[in-house]
Every structure is written in C-alpha cells, then in structure tokens.
Amino acid sequence: MTVQRTSAVQRVRAAYAAIEAVDRPEVWIFLRPMADALADAEAVDAAVASGADAPLAGLAAAVKNNVDVAGLPTTAGCPAYATEPAAADAVTVARLRAAGAVVIGATNLDQFATGLVGTRSPHGAVRDSRRPDRISGGSSAGSAVAVALGLVDVAIGTDTAGSGRVPAALQGIVGIKPTFGVVPTDGVVPACRSYDCVTVFARDLDTADAAMAVMAGGARPFPPDAPLAAPESPKVAVPQDLSMLSASWQQAFGAARERLEAHGATVVEIDLSAFLAAARLLYEGGLVAERHEAVGEFVDAHPDEVDPVVRGIVTAAGHVTATRLLADRHLLAELTTTAMAELGDCDALLLPTTTAHPSLADVAADPIGVNSRLGTFTNFCNPMDMCAVAVPSGTAGEDQFGVSIVARAGADALAIDLARLVTAPTASVALPGAASLAGRPTPWPVHAGADATLLMVVGAHLRGQPLAFQLEERGARWMGPVATAPVYRLARLHTTPPKPGLVRVGAEDGSAIGGELWLVGTARLGDFLAMLPAPMSLGRVTLADGTEVVGFGCALDAWQAGEDITRYGDWPTYLSSVASPDSTRA
C-alpha cells in the first residue's frame, strides 16, 4: 500500500497531536516548541511550492539526544553532561532538514549510548510501543519507539554494538546500519569512536533508504568494487546453531529463510563461532577501553550524575591496559579473517537481529546479562567492518520478530536488496524524490558517493540473455527498459554467438532502438570493457529523453557487413521472430 504524504505543516500538526494522545513522555528528552517546528514546516511547504528538490518533504523526524540539534542541549541522556544548547546541527541532522524533514525533538536513550535495553536513563525506561511491561531495546530507544508509534516518520539513531538494530527488531520497524564511516559522525557524542555509526529508523525500507541517501556521503569513500545490487540468485549464509532462541523464534527465523529461498536464494548454514567470539570482545574484552576514552573523564568526575550500570561499565573500561587493548585488536583481526573465510562466497548473512524480547522486570533483575544476550548477533558487526539492515519479519508468539541482512563493508546496496526479499509485507511510503533518471530508483550508496555509471545494453547483456551474468557478477543494478533517440540502426552481426550491433546514423535514417539500463560501478566498467571482443565497443548513446549514457556500439564495417534488423525495434523481438516456425526474414 502506498501512503500519500501530506504537507509539512499538516504532518507537524499531526505529530504533536499524536504525541499528546499517546502520552509517552519517556520517549523524549526535548520536544521543540510546536511553533518552531511549524515555522520550519511552512518554509518546507513554500520551498516545495516553488519547485525546490526536497525528497523528504512532508516527513517528521526525531533525533537521538547524543546527536546535535541546534538549539537543544546534547545530553547523551545525562542532564549534567550538557546544559547549553548545541550551536549547530550535526551534519546528518542538517542534511535531513535540507531535504525537507522537520525535526520534532530529541529522543531518550541508554545513557551515553551504553546499552541495548533502553532502560538506563534518568528520564525513565523507554517502554515497548505495544506492551508497556516490555523494554524498547536500546540504546536508540526513544528514536525507535517514536517511529513505531507513528509520532515521526524517520529518526536518527546511533549504533556501536547494535543500538540501531536491536530496537528496530523489538519495535517491528526498519533500521539501517551503514558501512562504518560512510555517514559523517560530526556532531555526535562518541561511544567507541572506532565503531560508532549514525543510523536511521523508519517504518518501511523506502523511507529509510531515502533518508540514508541524504544523510550519507562525504566521509569514508565506498570501495571501488562495491556492489550496487544483489545478484538475481544470491547465496546467503545462516547460522548452524540457533539453540539460544525459543521455539517460536526459531520458527519465525525459519519462515524468513523460506522467503529468501522462495525468491531464488541459495541458503548455506555456517559456523558463527568466530563472529560470536569477536562480538564478546566489544564489552568483555579490551575493546571496551574506548568507552572510557569517549566519556570517561566526565564519568569519573561526576559519578553521582551517571546511571549506576553505565558508570560501572565506563569506569571499568578505564582500567583496561594498553597491552590488553592491542592484544584484543590483533585477536579481532584474526577472528575477522576466520569469519570471512567461513562466510566464503556467500553474498550476505541472514541473522535473527536479537535473541528475545525481555520485560522491564527481566532487565532490573539482571541488567548486564540480559543486555549481553540482546547483542549476540549484533556486537560483531561494527568491529568486523560490516553493514547491516534490520527489518521486521512477522511475529513469534506475541513478540515482534526481526531479522538482519549483514554484508561486507561497502555492500550496503546488496544488503537492502536482500532485506526487501526477506521482509514481511508492510505498508510503503511513496518517496518520488528518492529516484533519478526518469524515476528509476538508485540505491542510497550512489547518492552517498559510490562511483557508478549508467550502461545501456541492447543484446547479449540484456536481462535473461546469456551474458547478463557478466554484469551481475560485477554487482551491476538492472534499472529497467529504455529506448534510444530515433537516430540509430541495429544489425545482426556475423559473430559467434550472434549479437546485435548499434550504430548512429542520424534522424533522417534512424529509429528508436529498445534496450535496458544497468547501473555499474565505474571501476568495474573498466575491466568489463577490457573483455569486450571485436567489433564491439563502448561509447556514448543518446536516449529517447535526450539523456546520454554509456552504451554498446560496434565498428561501422562490421555493422555494414551484418543484417539490418532495425525494423524489429530490439534484439529480443528479432530473436523471437527468428525462432518462430512461420517467421519470414526479408
């Protein structure tokens, strides 16, 4: 189902009405005055009316209070940490606003982003959106619940050990945890600088994708070989052992696995031992020292102002020796090598996002143990430099159930594609601004700087034709059918196997020729070009709308020696006519 977006003013009024109606004050640390938010909304509506590009116009946003919002103190859940308002927005907040989203306020969190439960806050435990006796998940607790309750459409979180994924799973929403470093962390209170990521929550993948497209970029570059799509027949790893899950959660995970297989994925069971050993290093090993480096000076100086559980974690982290930290970083590198070998040629890993949905009483009785178990499948991701997309995947008994697609660094577009296949059906919000080239969708990493080139194909590299795999194995993304400007002619070349040749002849003798567009990593296009046999070449092709893209052509003499098949309009139509028993070829 597609939901029609309202004006920004209407959305802001609806947001404040909903906030009052649900009466969940623990979600927020600061709410902006409604008059200020309405002023922003009026400016957005005026900009849209004047034709401005505002892909997130009509959306309300919330921001975790460890991320700067101009005019609000950035307390990280500790009132004494910041009493003065931030002078400027964090980069990600500024980008959301520039894209038309209106920020409503700053949300509650596990103090200093230290926790996966959402209860370690002087502003109160953030309760589950459906069952108030259950936890929300954290540390991005308020952001996730604000989205789940429909108070906002998108919310910024952060993720070091799973804080952008665990609450997404428990609240039945989407959480995108990008490749480390591709989203700027300027204006973010650090938790562990080497692993902190800014994340986004939304109720559906389209909205999350559109928000990430404007938030990301300008930081760590994407690797040149970053895939821009999942292959048509992906290979996905799953855990051999899920004995830590209840029977109903195992059943829900099995349903997610079956959905992937129904879409043509090959599923392979692997040993997660190296992944899980790396996960334990983040809190039980030397890597936790970064917690003290981030906020230890403040915690040590203000012990009475800090949540007791958080204080205990940060203070203990200050006693980790440099030798232990270095040793565990070396161990992490070894475990990562082992884990990637176990992952092998699989495109990604499908995991339960977390292990259970505890109650508030469970956490009160065992705050460290419950928290640790929640991070079983999330803690390793950032230290191993992987990306992840957490999506709702139905229910397990009374619990919301979620899974994550986890992929290698830079494979964010692939992860989102697979997440779309495994997600249990949900409503979708139309976001026409999150598109390019006549509305064909491009993955958010391209907006964030992944270098890509549009390639038009007219023959054996068409989808379903014998050489399409050469584009798929380079992570190319199929963008749909397209036609050239009416200035070309097509010939069947005398090659083995037969293939078409496209030449530009001008408007007087030319016709529109059908083909397809693929989005290819520019670096991968170079080795693709090196494989092209004579007489084929790559050059500029003009599309029907006047856009110029890279496309296949051929040497003029080869085209002249071939059979002119322009009248068929495209290569598949010609092949069908040849295959037809009663076809004639003039």
KENUGU-485529 format. One record per atom (N, C-alpha, C): x, y, z. Coordinates in steps of 0.05 Angstrom, whole numbers, plus 5000, padded with zeros to 4 digits. Example, Ala and Ser with C-alpha at 12.3 -4.5 7.8 and 13.67 -1.06 7.14 Angstrom:
2
526448865156;524649105156;526449345156;525749555142;527349795143;525850015157;
# end
This chain:
586
501749765000;500050005000;501850255000;501050444984;502550704984;501050914999;502451055016;501251255033;501851535021;499751685017;500151955006;501152145028;503352275022;504452455042;502852725043;502652835066;501253085070;503353315067;502353555070;504253785071;505853765097;508053905098;509653905122;508154025146;506654235141;505054355163;503054155174;501554015156;499653825166;500953595181;503353515171;504753295185;505653375213;506653615215;507653715241;505253735261;503053835252;500753855270;499853575278;499853395260;499053115266;501052985286;503653055283;505652945301;505253035329;504853285333;504453395361;501853285373;499753255356;497253145366;497652855375;499152705359;499652425366;501352405391;503352575394;505052575418;503352615443;501452805442;499752855464;497852625470;496852495448;494952285451;496152035464;498651965456;499751705465;500851735494;501451975503;502452025530;504751845537;506851865522;509351715527;511651905531;511652045553;513752255557;516552145558;516851895565;519651785566;520951755539;519451785518;520651765491;522452005486;521852235498;523152485491;524952585514;527152705507;528652875526;527953165522;527753245496;526853515490;524953505467;522753645469;520953695447;521253985439;521554035413;521654315405;518954445408;518854705413;516254835414;514854795387;512254745388;510754695364;510954925345;510955165355;511155405338;513755405321;515955315333;518455305319;518355085297;517254855303;517054645283;515154725260;513054865267;511154955246;512455165228;514155335240;515555525223;517355385203;518755175212;520355015194;518654885172;516354785181;514554645162;513454845141;512855085149;511855275130;514055345109;516455355118;518755415100;519055185080;518654935090;518854705072;516654705051;514254755059;511954765041;512354985020;513455215028;513855435010;516055354990;518155214999;520355134981;519254934961;517654744970;516554544952;514754684931;513154874939;511455014921;512955174900;515355254907;517055404887;518755214870;518454954874;519854764857;522454654868;522954704894;525554614906;525554304907;527954194906;528253904909;528353844938;526253714948;526053654977;525053364980;526753164977;525752884976;524452795002;524952925024;523752845049;521553035059;520653215041;518553405049;516053255058;514853345079;512453215089;513053005110;515552975117;516252775137;517152915163;516352795186;517152895212;519452715221;521452835235;523852695244;524352735273;525752535285;526752555312;529652485312;531152585333;534052545334;534852455361;536352235362;537452135388;539052355401;538852385427;540052615440;543052585446;544452415431;547352435430;548252545403;546352655388;546952775362;545953065363;547653255355;546953535358;544553625342;542753765355;540553915342;540854195352;541154375333;541554665340;539254755358;540054885380;538054995399;537354805421;538254545421;537654355442;540254255454;540354235480;542854115493;543153825484;545653745479;546253475471;547253335497;545353205511;546053095538;546952805537;546552665516;547052375515;545752235538;543452335546;541952205568;542952265595;544752455598;545852545624;545452845626;543552945642;542953225642;545353405649;547153305665;549453465673;551553485651;551353315631;553453305610;553453545593;551053655587;550853895570;548454055579;548954295588;546754475596;546254695576;548154745558;547754945538;546854825512;545154955497;544254845471;546454825451;546254635433;548154605411;548054845393;550354935384;550455175367;549555115339;549954865330;549354795302;548454505301;547054435280;546254155275;548653985269;548553735277;550353535267;549953515237;552053425222;551853415193;549453255184;548853035196;546552865188;543953005193;543753145215;541253295220;540853525200;543053665195;542853885175;541953775148;542953545141;542253425115;539253345114;538353225136;535453155137;533753405133;534453615147;532953865146;533053985118;535453975105;535654085078;534053935058;533453675064;531853515046;528853535052;528153705072;525353755076;524153635101;525553465116;524553345140;524453565162;522453555179;522253745201;522853595227;524853685241;525653565267;523753655289;522553455303;520653505324;522053525351;524053365355;525353375381;527653165384;528753155408;530952975414;529952745432;530852505426;529752275439;531452155461;530152005479;531451875502;533151635492;535051565509;536951355502;538251235527;539350995524;541150895545;543451095547;543951185571;545851395576;548551345563;549551555549;552051535534;552051305514;549651235505;549351025485;550650765494;550450715521;551650475533;549450285541;548550115523;546449925529;544849865505;543449625507;541649545486;538849505496;538249625520;535749565533;533849805533;534850045533;533050285533;532050355561;533350245582;532450295610;534450465626;536850505616;538950645631;538950945627;536851065637;536451355632;535151485656;536051715664;534651865686;531951965677;531351955652;528752045642;526751815641;527551585652;525751355653;526251155631;525550905637;525850695617;523850755594;524850715569;523050745546;521750475542;519050475544;517550235542;516950155513;516449895510;515649795483;513149935473;513049965447;510850115435;508149975438;508149705442;505649555443;505049445471;507149365485;506849235511;508549385532;507349555547;508849735565;510549595586;510049335591;511649195610;514249085598;514649125571;517049025558;518849265552;521449195547;523349405540;523049485511;524149715505;524049815477;526349715461;528549635475;531149595461;532549865460;535149855460;536750095460;539350065445;541050255445;540750485462;539050705449;538450665423;536850865408;533850825414;533150815439;530550735448;528350925439;528551175447;526551375440;526151405410;528351395395;528051425366;526451205354;526950955363;525550725352;522550735360;521950795384;519150795393;517651025381;518951255377;517651475364;516751405335;518451245322;517651155295;515550945296;515850745315;513850535317;511150635324;510950845340;508350955348;507251145327;508751195305;507851375284;508051665292;509551735313;509852015321;511652165301;513552025289;515252135268;515451925246;516452005223;516851825201;519651705199;521651865207;524351775207;525651875233;527751725242;529151815266;532051735264;533751905273;536551845274;537251695300;538851485297;539951345319;542951325316;544251185334;547051115330;547350815337;549450695327;549850405331;552850355334;553550245357;556250155362;556249845365;554249745380;554149465385;551449345377;549749505364;547049415356;544849605363;545549845371;543550045380;541750145358;542550105333;540750185311;539249945299;539649715312;538349465301;536649325322;537649295346;536049155367;533349295371;533249565376;530649685379;528949675354;530149665331;528549635306;527149365306;528549155314;527348895315;525148875335;525548975359;523548955380;521149135375;521449345359;519249525353;517949465326;518949275311;517749205286;518049405264;520449535263;520949745243;523649685229;524449865211;526949825196;529149995209;531549875210;533850025219;536249975200;537350175188;539650145170;542150225185;543950035188;546650075200;548650065177;549550305167;551150305143;554050215149;555550185128;558450135130;559650345147;561350265165;562650455183;563950685168;563450925176;564751155165;563551285141;561551165128;560451285104;558351505111;557451505135;555651715145;557351885165;557552145161;559152315179;558152295208;560052295226;559452295255;560052565268;560452775252;560853035262;558353125279;558853215303;556653295320;555353065335;556752845337;555752605352;557452555376;556252525400;557752455424;558752165420;561352115421;562351845416;561751655438;561451395430;561351175450;563851015448;564450915423;567050795417;567750895389;569551085387;570051225362;570651045339;572050825344;572850645322;570550495310;568250495323;566050325314;563350475312;563150725321;560550865321;559550915293;556950865289;555650935263;553051085269;552451275252;549851405252;547951235236;545551185247;543651005234;540951155230;539151015216;536451135212;534350925217;532151015228;529750845232;527450945215;525850765206;523350835191;521450595193;519050635185;517150415185;517350245160;518650335140;518950175116;521650235103;522450055085;525150075073;525350315054;523250385040;523350605021;524050865036;522750915058;523251155073;526051155085;526850925097;529550905108;531650945087;531250835064;533150855041;533351145033;531051285030;531151565022;532551745042;532051685068;533351845089;536351795089;537251545086;540051485086;541451615061;539951635040;541051755015;541852045019;540452185037;541152465042;543052495065;543052305084;544852325107;547752245101;548152055083;550751935078;552352105059;554952045058;556752165038;558652365050;560852405036;562752605045;564652515067;564552265074;566252155095;567951935082;567851695093;569451475082;568351405054;570151385034;569151315007;568451015006;566550954988;565850674983;568150544967;568650284972;570650144957;569950134927;571950144909;571350144880;569649904871;569949684885;568449444876;565849404891;564849614904;562349594920;560149504901;558649294908;556449204891;554149404894;552749444872;550449634872;547749484872;547849224873;545449064874;546148784883;544048644893;544348364899;544148204873;545547984870;545247824846;542447704844;541747624820;539047514817;538647254833;540747094836;540646854852;542746864874;542147014895;544147054916;544746804932;547046804945;547846594963;548046714991;546446615010;546246745036;546846535057;548546615076;549246445099;547246485122;546746265137;545146275161;546646125183;546046165208;547446025230;546745725231;548745565237;548145285241;546645235267;547245395287;546145355314;544545595323;541945555327;540245765338;538945665364;540345495379;539145385403;538645585424;539845825422;539346035443;536646165439;535246105417;532646225412;530446035422;528246155429;525845995436;524845855411;523045655415;522045505393;520445685374;518945875384;517346055367;519146235351;521446325363;523246505349;524746345328;525446095334;526745925313;524845885289;522245845296;520345815274;520046065257;520046305270;519846555256;522346595238;524646515248;527046545232;526946345208;525846115212;525545925190;523746035168;521646185176;519846305156;521346515140;523146665153;524646865138;526546735119;527846515128;529546365110;528046265086;525646165090;524046055068;523246275049;522746515058;522146735040;524446795021;526846795033;529246835015;529446614995;529146365003;529346134985;527246154963;524846244971;522646274951;523346484930;525146664936;525946864917;528446784902;529246534904;531446424889;534146424903;534246494928;536846494943;537646204950;540246154949;541345914960;542245974988;541345815007;541945855035;543945645045;546045735058;548145565068;548545605098;548545385113;549045405142;551945425147;552745615165;555545645172;555945655202;558445625211;559145635239;559645925246;558246025266;558446305274;560546355296;562046145303;563846165327;565646405326;566946455303;568846685302;567346945304;565046965292;563447215294;562647265323;561747065337;560847095364;563147155384;565447035378;567847095394;568647385391;568447495367;569047775362;567047955376;564447865376;562348025390;562948065419;564047855432;564547875461;566848065467;568648115448;570848295453;569948585458;567548655447;566748935448;566149025477;565148835494;564548915521;566148745542;566848505534;568248325553;571248335549;572148465528;575048465522;576148745523;578548775512;579949035514;578749255498;577049195478;575849405461;574049595477;573149505500;571449675516;572849915526;575549915525;577150145534;576250405519;575250375495;574350615480;571950745494;570350605510;568250725524;569250935544;571550875557;572651065576;573951295561;575251235539;576551455523;574451655515;572051565509;569951735498;568851925520;567951815542;566551975563;567651925591;569851785593;570851705620;571551945637;572752145626;573552375641;571152505655;568952525641;566552645653;565452455674;565252195668;564052005686;565651995712;568351985710;570051975734;569652225751;569252455738;568952705753;566152745764;564152615753;561352655761;559952385767;561052215784;559951945787;556951945796;556152145812;553452145822;551352225801;552352335778;550552425757;550052215736;551351985739;551351775718;549751525728;548251405710;546851155716;548850955727;548050815749;549950635761;551050415743;549350305726;550350095708;552250205687;551550435676;553250575657;555950655670;555750755694;558150835709;560050605713;558850375720;560550135725;561950045699;560550055677;561849975651;564050165643;563450425644;565450625635;567850635654;567350615680;569550625700;571350385696;570150145694;571749905690;573349925664;572250045644;573650075618;576150235621;576250415641;578550585645;580950425657;580450185666;582650025677;583749825657;582749825633;583849645612;586649745604;588549575604;591249655597;591549685567;593549845559;594149865530;594949595518;596349435534;597149175524;594749005518;592649015536;590248855531;588748955507;588549215504;587249325481;588549245455;591249265454;592649195429;592448895423;592648735444;592348445441;589648365429;587548495440;584848425430;584348545402;585648765395;585348855368;586648655348;588948545356;590148335340;588348095338;587248015361;585447785361;582947845344;581948085345;579648155327;580348125298;582748205290;583648175262;583747875255;584747705273;584847425267;582047295265;580347375284;577547275283;576147365258;576647615249;575347715225;576247555201;578747495199;579747325177;578447055176;578146935200;576846675202;573946695194;572646895204;569746935199;569246975169;570847145156;570447195128;570946945111;572846775120;573346525106;570946345109;569746345132;567346185137;564946285120;564746545117;562746665100;563146595071;565746575063;566446475037;565246635014;564046494995;562946624972;559946704976;559046705001;556346795006;556247095003;554047194993;553647484989;553147625015;551847495034;551047625059;550347405079;549747505103;548947335126;546247415135;544447215138;541747265149;541747175178;541047365196;541047305225;538547395238;537747265261;535847395278;537147655289;535747875289;537048115298;537848095328;536047985343;536647945372;535547685381;535647625407;535047355417;532447325432;531247545441;528747525456;527747805461;525347825472;524248095479;523748095509;525748185525;525548175554;523548375565;522648325589;520948515604;522748715619;521448925628;522849115646;523848975671;522248785681;523048645705;525448465700;525548345676;527948175669;530448345670;530348585660;532748755659;533448845687;531448915703;532049005730;533448785746;532648535741;533748315756;536648245747;537248285721;539848205711;540648405689;541348655696;541748855675;544048795656;546248675666;548548615648;547948365631;546948155643;546547905629;544547935606;542248065612;540148095592;541248265569;542648485576;543748655555;545748505538;547448345550;549448195534;548048005515;546047865523;544647675505;543347815482;542248055486;541048205464;542948265442;545548295448;547548365428;548948125416;547947885420;549247645410;549847665380;547847755365;548147755335;548748025324;549248225342;549748495332;552548605339;553648515361;556148635371;558548615352;558648405336;561048365319;561048535294;558748645287;558448765260;560349005256;560349195274;562049425270;564949365274;565849215294;568649145296;569648995271;567948835258;568748685235;568348845209;567549095212;567049275189;565049155169;562649105179;560549005162;558149205164;556449185144;554049355144;551649165150;549349285157;547049125164;544449285159;542449135152;539749245150;537849065167;536649185187;534749045204;531949095195;530348885191;527648925181;525748745197;523148835198;521148665212;520648415196;520148195210;519847935197;517547785210;515347915214;512947785225;513047785256;511847585267;511647565296;512547285305;513347265330;513947005343;512346995369;510146855369;508346875391;507247155393;507547285416;506647555420;508847765413;511247665406;513447845402;513647935373;514448185369;515348265343;517948115337;518248025312;520647875305;522048015282;524748045285;526248185264;528648025256;529548065231;531947945221;533748165210;536248095207;538148285195;539648155172;540048305151;541848225130;544548365136;546648205140;549248315146;551148255123;552548455113;554248425089;556948555094;558748505076;561448615079;561448925075;563549045083;563849345080;563349425052;561649625048;561049735022;558749605007;557849375018;555749225004;552949315014;552649565020;550049665032;547749635012;548249684986;546049654967;545149364964;547049184965;546448904964;544748824989;545548925012;544148855037;541248955036;540749195025;538049295024;536349125004;537549044982;536048884963;535148614976;536948494991;536248245004;534248285026;534448515040;532548575061;529748605049;529548715025;526948735012;525748455007;527348265001;526347994995;525347855020;526647915043;526047755067;524047895085;523448155080;521648305097;518848205095;517548165118;514748115117;513348355106;511148315090;509848545077;509048755096;509649005089;508849235105;507949465086;506649665098;505949895082;508450045072;508250175049;510450325038;509650615034;511550785039;511151075035;512451155008;510951274991;512051354965;513851594969;516251574958;518251784960;519351844933;517851994916;518752044889;521452194887;522152324908;524752464908;527152284909;526752034919;528951854921;529251694896;529651834874;529851704848;531351884829;532251774807;533651934787;533151814760;533851964739;533551874711;530751764706;528851954704;526051884698;524851694718;525551724743;524251574764;525451304770;527551214756;528650954762;530250974788;529650794808;530850824834;533850754833;535350914848;538150854852;538650804881;540450614888;540950554916;542350784930;541850804957;542851034971;545951054970;547450844968;550350884966;551251044942;549751044921;550451204897;550151504905;548051574919;547651844928;549951924948;550951724962;553051774982;555851764970;556151734944;558751764932;559851514920;558451284921;559351044907;559451104877;561751084865;562151174837;560850974818;558851074802;557350894785;556851024758;556450854738;555950944711;553550794699;551850944685;549550814672;550550694645;549750444641;550550304617;548050204602;547850274576;545650164560;546549914545;545049704547;545649454532;543349394513;544049274490;541949214470;541948924461;543848764471;544048494461;544348274482;546648144481;547047904498;547247974528;547548234535;547648314563;544948404573;542848384557;540148434567;539448234589;537748314607;536848124628;535647884616;536547644625;535547394614;537047294590;538847454579;540547374556;543147254567;544647114550;546746944560;549147084574;549547344569;551847484581;551047674603;548547674611;547747854633;549347794659;550247544662;551647474686;554247634689;555347724666;557847884668;557348144682;554948254680;554248494695;553548434723;551948214727;551148144754;553548084772;555547944761;557847874778;559548114784;559048334771;560448584778;558648764795;556548644806;554848794824;553149014811;552748984784;551149184770;548249164777;546849394775;544049404782;542349444757;540449274753;538649294730;536649524735;536549714716;534949954720;532449964703;532049764686;529549744671;529949804641;527749764626;527949804597;528150104589;529250144566;529750424557;529850414526;529550644514;529850654484;531750884477;533050854455;534851064445;533151284432;534451504427;533351714409;533051584381;531251694364;530851564338;533051644318;535451574325;537751644307;539651414303;538651164309;540350934308;539150714290;540950534282;540050294268;541450054281;540149814278;541049574291;541549364270;543749214273;544349004254;545048744269;544448514257;545448254267;548248214256;550148194274;552948174265;553647884259;555647844242;556547574236;558647494256;557747434281;559547354302;558547094314;560146964330;559346714343;559746754373;557546754389;554846724380;553846984368;551546984354;550547224341;549947444362;550447684354;549847914372;549148154354;547748354366;546948584351;549148794352;549148974332;550949204332;549249454328;549849654344;548349904344;550150124332;549150274312;550650504301;548850744300;550050974302;548551224300;548651314271;546251364259;546151444231;544851714227;543651824247;542352094245;539352064243;537952294246;535052304247;533752224221;535052264199;533752214173;533351914168;535351754176;535151464171;534851294196;534851424219;534951274244;532251204256;532251024276;529850944290;530550924320;528450904336;528950854365;529450554368;531450484383;532150204388;531850144418;530549934424;530049854452;532449714464;532749764490;534849624505;534249644535;536349624551;536049644580;538349804592;537749924615;539850064630;540749894654;543349894658;544549784682;546250004695;546349994722;548050174737;550450014746;552850094737;555249934741;557250104757;558649984776;560850124789;562850204768;563650454768;565350554746;567950404744;569150334767;571650174766;571249904754;568849784758;568249524747;567749534717;566949774708;566449814679;569049784663;571349864676;573949854662;574649564655;574549384674;575249104667;573148974649;570649074651;568648974632;569349054604;570249304600;571049394573;573349234562;575149164580;577549004571;576748734561;574348634569;573448364560;571948374533;571248604524;569548624500;571048524476;569948334461;571248244436;570648434413;572448444394;571848594369;569448464355;567748624343;567948904336;566549084356;565948984381;564349134400;566049354413;564649574422;565949784436;563949924454;564950094472;563150254488;563550544481;561250694480;561350974473;558951114484;558451354475;556051504485;553651434468;551351394481;548851334468;546751534479;545251644461;543151844468;540451694471;539251734495;536651604500;534351784489;531951664490;529651804478;529152074492;529852094518;529352344532;531652544530;533552474513;535852644509;538252594528;537852424548;540052354566;542152204551;544652254557;546852104546;548051914566;548351664558;549551464576;551651304560;553151144575;555050964561;553350734549;554150644525;552650434513;554350274494;553250054485;554649874466;554349984438;556549974423;556550034395;558249824381;558749864355;560449684341;561849834318;563949714307;565349834285;563549854260;563750074245;561950124222;562149904202;564549804196;564849604175;563449344183;563549274209;562149034218;559149064216;558249304223;555349354221;554449334191;555949454174;555249444145;555249164134;556948994145;557148714136;554948544148;553448644168;551448494181;548748524167;546648414181;543948414171;542348634185;541348834171;539849054184;537248944196;536948964222;534448864235;533049094250;533449334241;532349574254;529249554256;528049434237;525049424236;523849274260;525449104272;524448944295;524449114321;525849324321;525849504345;527749434367;528249174371;530149094392;531048814386;533148724400;534348464396;532448234404;531148244427;529348014434;527147974414;526048194403;523848164384;524948024359;527348104350;528547974327;528947674333;530047604357;530547324363;527947164363;525747284374;523147154374;522147094346;522647294328;521647254300;523247034287;525847014292;527446804280;526646534291;526046524317;525346264329;522546164321;520846354311;518046274304;518146104279;516745874279;516745694255;515745814230;513746004233;512646124209;513746394203;516046464216;517246724211;518446734183;518546974172;519947024147;521947244152;524247234139;526247444141;526747554113;525947794110;526247924084;529148024081;
# end
